[in-house]
Amino acid sequence: MSRYSELQIPEHVPEHLVVDFDYFRFAEQEPDIHRAWARLHDGPAIFWSPHHGGHWVVTRAEDLKEIYSDHQRFTSNQQSIPRAQPFLFPPVEIDPPLHASYRSLIFPAFSPRSIHALRGHVRELTVELIDSLRTQGQCEFYGDFALHMPIGIFLSIVKLPASDRARMLGWADAATRASDPDEITAAFAQAWAYLDEKFRERRANPGSDLISVLCNARIDGRPLSHEELLGFGSVILFGGLDTVASSLGFIVRHMAENPAERDRLANDPGLIPLAVDELFRRFAITNMARGVKEDMEYRNVQFRKGDPILLPTALYNLDKRVYPNPFEIDYGRRNSSEQLGFGWGAHRCIGVSLARTELEVFLQEWLGRIPQFRIADGAAVEVRTGKVNAVTRLPLAWDVSTTTDRGLAG
């Protein structure tokens, strides 16, 4: 008898493609979870995980890019595994061509022009947070900085009060890293109740913020439905609260453990704009999904309609067939900006300009003010995997005498 029989492997899945792989728990004890992800390159190009209701996992860059791009055979309405929400989240779970109509509603808020106008505020908030920590000689980076800098910027875009930050963070953590569908559902329910209240407030007193824009938006001449508003709000809320914070944790940990890398940027800040895409490439965090639209054969594997497919972006960004020496950080890579960390094609993350700006400003201001830092002696670093991988505890220490009150921006 198969050791997987109790997990009810579907009949169309051959046993030799079943792998006991739980993407929520497989690498949390690894010194570098991205290397753990990349070890999947040594196994099958496509395999079936019996966890979280069962799903395929794609491990090769060529297939990852193809499935992300092919909206005829693979649907975006299965963006997460396990799926807990009862309705689709526009625009990320809407397929083209309708996807473009939804995306256009929020694009102006995240256009390069809008983000350029926001850059001064990003810098002001970043400096304020760093200076509040600089003379302490230590911090728990994830909780003291990473969760505050991008979230403060996000709250300014949607005009939500900073006092609501704590409860939002709990919802975001459950939505992106919980594996229990009931826990995910509860987090969404709390977020929807909150968003419903805010949508009602903005309808009564509209402004120029993104929530007000959605309240007055129209698709094909009609206003957005209640479910569409809640779906939109959830995408904006959880995207703004978690992804950049998670990226910062991996990047800062790397620099704390590799002082030569840290010093290189601190001593040559002109490299920082080049570094941004390469650092996002090396430390990809998202593990999105797609669904199979119809029964089909793909790469000699039988897919059935409705099969979920996990598409870990790190497996594209660390595939040596696309990026030679993928674990090496090379600011001269010509294709770093083509990495999959922000998705691909029509569903490429709408917040990419904001994320790049936040990381660039962070590196300029942190490396100028706290140029030498390390993992605190004897401290444990905590890492979690899930829909969004994250360093959730990162204790840092530094000699206060080495700090300055100036950033590296020209």
RORO-983963 format. One record per residue (C-alpha): residue in three letters; x, y, z. Coordinates in steps of 0.1 Angstrom, whole numbers, padded with zeros to 4 digits, always signed. Last residue first. Example, Ala and Ser with C-alpha at 12.3 -4.5 7.8 and 13.67 -1.06 7.14 Angstrom:
BEGIN
SER+0137-0011+0071
ALA+0123-0045+0078
This chain:
BEGIN
GLY+0231+0626-0033
ALA+0215+0601-0011
LEU+0238+0583+0013
GLY+0221+0592+0046
ARG+0233+0614+0074
ASP+0229+0614+0112
THR+0259+0591+0117
THR+0265+0557+0134
THR+0298+0542+0142
SER+0298+0554+0179
VAL+0265+0536+0184
ASP+0282+0502+0180
TRP+0257+0479+0163
ALA+0232+0452+0171
LEU+0204+0434+0152
PRO+0177+0410+0163
LEU+0158+0396+0133
ARG+0125+0379+0140
THR+0099+0373+0113
VAL+0122+0367+0084
ALA+0095+0361+0057
ASN+0082+0339+0030
VAL+0049+0350+0015
LYS+0023+0323+0006
GLY+0040+0303+0033
THR+0075+0300+0048
ARG+0086+0314+0082
VAL+0120+0325+0094
GLU+0132+0332+0129
VAL+0167+0345+0138
ALA+0179+0335+0172
ALA+0202+0359+0192
GLY+0234+0347+0207
ASP+0252+0379+0198
ALA+0230+0403+0179
ILE+0231+0398+0142
ARG+0254+0425+0129
PHE+0255+0462+0120
GLN+0279+0486+0105
PRO+0267+0515+0082
ILE+0239+0527+0106
ARG+0232+0562+0093
GLY+0244+0560+0058
LEU+0235+0523+0053
TRP+0200+0529+0067
GLU+0193+0560+0046
GLN+0205+0549+0012
LEU+0194+0513+0016
PHE+0159+0523+0028
VAL+0155+0548+0000
GLU+0163+0522-0026
LEU+0141+0495-0009
GLU+0111+0518-0007
THR+0115+0531-0043
ARG+0117+0496-0057
ALA+0086+0485-0037
LEU+0067+0516-0049
SER+0075+0510-0085
VAL+0066+0473-0082
GLY+0032+0480-0066
ILE+0011+0468-0096
CYS+0026+0434-0093
ARG+0029+0417-0127
HIS-0005+0402-0135
ALA-0006+0410-0172
GLY+0029+0396-0177
TRP+0049+0383-0149
GLY+0050+0381-0111
PHE+0069+0406-0089
GLY+0096+0381-0079
LEU+0098+0367-0115
GLN+0131+0383-0125
GLU+0133+0404-0156
SER+0148+0433-0138
SER+0178+0412-0129
ASN+0184+0405-0167
ARG+0216+0425-0173
ARG+0234+0413-0142
GLY+0259+0439-0132
TYR+0248+0442-0096
ASP+0258+0406-0091
ILE+0246+0389-0059
GLU+0258+0353-0061
PHE+0232+0327-0053
PRO+0222+0324-0089
ASN+0257+0315-0102
PRO+0243+0317-0138
TYR+0208+0332-0138
VAL+0184+0317-0163
ARG+0196+0281-0165
LYS+0210+0286-0130
ASP+0174+0287-0116
LEU+0175+0310-0086
ASN+0150+0336-0098
TYR+0127+0310-0113
LEU+0126+0288-0082
ALA+0123+0318-0060
THR+0090+0327-0076
PRO+0073+0296-0062
LEU+0045+0286-0086
LEU+0020+0263-0068
ILE-0005+0246-0092
PRO-0041+0239-0082
ASP-0059+0212-0102
GLY-0094+0226-0112
LYS-0095+0208-0146
ARG-0071+0179-0146
PHE-0034+0179-0154
GLN-0017+0148-0168
VAL+0021+0152-0169
ASN+0040+0146-0201
ARG+0052+0182-0201
TYR+0016+0194-0199
GLU-0013+0171-0208
MET-0048+0186-0205
ASP-0081+0186-0186
GLU-0094+0222-0186
LYS-0088+0254-0168
VAL-0059+0244-0145
GLY-0056+0267-0116
ARG-0027+0291-0107
ALA-0007+0297-0076
MET+0015+0322-0059
ASN+0045+0316-0037
THR+0060+0350-0030
ILE+0094+0359-0013
ALA+0121+0363-0038
PHE+0155+0370-0021
ARG+0180+0368-0049
ARG+0158+0386-0074
PHE+0147+0414-0050
LEU+0184+0419-0043
GLU+0192+0421-0080
ASP+0164+0445-0087
VAL+0175+0469-0060
ALA+0213+0467-0064
LEU+0214+0488-0096
PRO+0198+0517-0078
ILE+0222+0512-0048
LEU+0254+0511-0069
GLY+0259+0548-0067
PRO+0260+0544-0029
ASP+0297+0532-0032
ASN+0311+0529+0003
ALA+0278+0519+0019
LEU+0270+0495-0010
ARG+0303+0477-0007
ASP+0302+0478+0030
ARG+0270+0457+0032
GLU+0284+0431+0008
ALA+0317+0430+0027
PRO+0297+0427+0059
ASN+0280+0395+0049
GLU+0259+0382+0079
ALA+0243+0416+0086
MET+0240+0422+0049
HIS+0221+0389+0043
ARG+0199+0396+0073
VAL+0191+0430+0059
ILE+0180+0416+0026
PHE+0159+0388+0041
GLY+0141+0411+0065
LEU+0136+0438+0039
SER+0118+0414+0016
SER+0093+0405+0043
ALA+0085+0441+0050
VAL+0081+0448+0013
THR+0055+0420+0010
ASP+0034+0424+0042
LEU+0012+0454+0048
GLY+0007+0469+0013
GLY-0001+0436-0004
PHE-0024+0427+0025
LEU-0044+0459+0024
ILE-0044+0464-0014
VAL-0055+0429-0022
SER-0081+0429+0007
GLY-0096+0462-0005
PHE-0101+0450-0040
GLY-0118+0418-0027
LEU-0140+0439-0003
LEU-0149+0463-0031
GLU-0157+0434-0055
GLU-0179+0417-0029
HIS-0199+0449-0023
SER-0203+0453-0061
LEU-0183+0479-0080
PRO-0204+0506-0097
ARG-0217+0500-0132
GLY-0207+0515-0165
ASP-0186+0485-0176
ILE-0167+0487-0143
ARG-0172+0518-0122
ALA-0152+0534-0095
ASN-0168+0557-0068
CYS-0160+0536-0038
LEU-0127+0525-0054
VAL-0115+0561-0056
SER-0125+0568-0020
ILE-0104+0538-0009
LEU-0075+0550-0029
ASP-0074+0585-0014
SER-0088+0616-0031
GLY-0116+0622-0006
PRO-0151+0609-0001
ASN-0171+0617+0030
ALA-0203+0595+0031
ARG-0189+0570+0006
ARG-0156+0572+0024
GLU-0172+0562+0058
ARG-0191+0533+0043
PHE-0159+0520+0026
LYS-0141+0523+0059
GLU-0167+0502+0078
ASP-0167+0476+0051
LEU-0129+0475+0052
TYR-0129+0467+0089
ALA-0156+0440+0086
TRP-0137+0426+0056
ALA-0104+0425+0075
GLN-0121+0406+0104
ALA-0136+0381+0079
PHE-0103+0377+0061
ALA-0085+0368+0093
ALA-0112+0343+0102
THR-0110+0327+0068
ILE-0073+0323+0071
GLU-0076+0307+0105
ASP-0103+0283+0093
PRO-0082+0274+0062
ASP-0052+0264+0085
SER-0020+0270+0067
ALA-0013+0305+0081
ARG+0015+0325+0064
THR-0001+0351+0041
ALA-0037+0356+0054
ALA-0026+0349+0090
ASP+0002+0375+0089
ALA-0019+0400+0071
TRP-0047+0398+0097
GLY-0024+0402+0126
LEU-0007+0432+0109
MET-0040+0449+0104
ARG-0047+0446+0142
ALA-0015+0464+0150
ARG-0017+0491+0123
ASP-0051+0506+0133
SER-0035+0534+0153
ALA-0017+0545+0122
PRO-0050+0557+0108
LEU-0060+0549+0073
LYS-0055+0574+0044
VAL-0052+0548+0017
ILE-0018+0561+0004
SER-0007+0573+0038
LEU-0014+0539+0053
PHE+0008+0523+0027
ILE+0037+0546+0036
GLY+0034+0537+0073
ILE+0031+0501+0063
PRO+0063+0502+0043
MET+0083+0517+0072
HIS+0066+0501+0102
LEU+0068+0463+0098
ALA+0104+0464+0086
PHE+0114+0488+0115
ASP+0109+0477+0151
GLY+0091+0443+0145
TYR+0113+0430+0117
PHE+0145+0447+0129
GLU+0145+0437+0165
CYS+0167+0466+0175
GLN+0201+0474+0188
GLY+0226+0503+0195
GLN+0199+0525+0209
THR+0212+0556+0193
ARG+0201+0546+0158
LEU+0166+0534+0167
SER+0144+0566+0166
ASP+0168+0579+0139
ILE+0160+0550+0117
LEU+0122+0555+0120
GLU+0123+0592+0113
VAL+0147+0587+0083
THR+0124+0561+0067
LEU+0093+0583+0073
GLU+0110+0613+0056
ARG+0124+0592+0028
VAL+0091+0577+0019
HIS+0074+0611+0021
GLY+0099+0626-0003
ARG+0094+0597-0027
LEU+0056+0601-0029
ALA+0057+0623-0060
HIS+0079+0597-0077
ILE+0054+0570-0067
SER+0026+0589-0085
ARG+0047+0593-0116
PRO+0058+0557-0116
SER+0021+0547-0115
PHE+0009+0532-0082
ALA-0021+0555-0075
PRO-0029+0558-0112
PHE-0030+0520-0115
ILE-0059+0515-0091
LEU-0089+0516-0115
SER-0069+0504-0145
ARG-0063+0471-0128
TYR-0100+0463-0129
SER-0104+0470-0166
ALA-0071+0452-0174
HIS-0083+0420-0156
LEU-0113+0418-0179
PRO-0091+0407-0208
PRO-0075+0389-0190
ASP-0081+0368-0160
ILE-0093+0381-0126
GLU-0077+0368-0094
VAL-0052+0396-0091
PRO-0076+0424-0101
PRO-0098+0418-0083
PHE-0102+0393-0055
LEU-0125+0364-0064
PHE-0151+0351-0039
PRO-0154+0328-0009
GLN-0119+0332+0006
ALA-0102+0301+0019
ARG-0080+0288-0009
PRO-0052+0266+0004
ILE-0032+0274-0017
SER-0035+0309-0032
GLN-0040+0325-0066
GLN-0067+0301-0079
ASN-0087+0327-0099
SER-0056+0333-0119
THR-0065+0307-0145
PHE-0042+0285-0165
ARG-0049+0273-0201
GLN-0057+0305-0219
HIS-0041+0328-0194
ASP-0006+0315-0203
SER+0019+0340-0188
TYR+0024+0326-0153
ILE+0023+0291-0167
GLU+0050+0298-0192
LYS+0072+0317-0167
LEU+0071+0289-0142
ASP+0076+0262-0169
GLU+0108+0278-0182
ALA+0121+0285-0147
ARG+0117+0249-0135
THR+0101+0239-0102
VAL+0064+0236-0107
VAL+0044+0222-0077
TRP+0011+0205-0082
HIS-0016+0206-0055
GLY-0033+0185-0028
GLY-0059+0197-0003
HIS-0034+0215+0018
HIS-0007+0187+0016
PRO-0005+0158-0009
SER+0022+0176-0030
TRP+0023+0166-0066
PHE+0054+0170-0087
ILE+0066+0190-0117
ALA+0102+0194-0129
PRO+0111+0164-0107
GLY+0140+0167-0082
ASP+0173+0186-0082
HIS+0156+0219-0089
LEU+0138+0214-0056
ARG+0171+0222-0040
ALA+0164+0258-0049
TRP+0138+0262-0022
ALA+0163+0251+0004
ARG+0188+0275-0010
HIS+0162+0302-0006
ILE+0156+0291+0030
ASP+0191+0301+0040
PRO+0202+0289+0074
GLU+0174+0262+0072
GLN+0152+0256+0102
GLU+0121+0270+0086
ALA+0126+0251+0054
PHE+0097+0226+0049
ARG+0069+0241+0069
PHE+0044+0261+0049
TYR+0055+0246+0016
ASP+0046+0211+0027
PHE+0064+0185+0006
ASP+0059+0148+0008
VAL+0064+0142-0029
VAL+0040+0124-0053
LEU+0054+0122-0088
HIS+0063+0085-0086
GLU+0028+0078-0073
PRO+0012+0088-0106
VAL-0015+0116-0102
HIS-0045+0109-0124
GLU-0062+0089-0097
PRO-0061+0117-0072
ILE-0040+0110-0040
GLN-0064+0104-0012
LEU-0042+0114+0018
GLU-0046+0080+0034
SER-0030+0064+0004
TYR+0002+0084+0007
ARG+0023+0055+0022
SER+0012+0035-0008
MET+0000+0000+0000
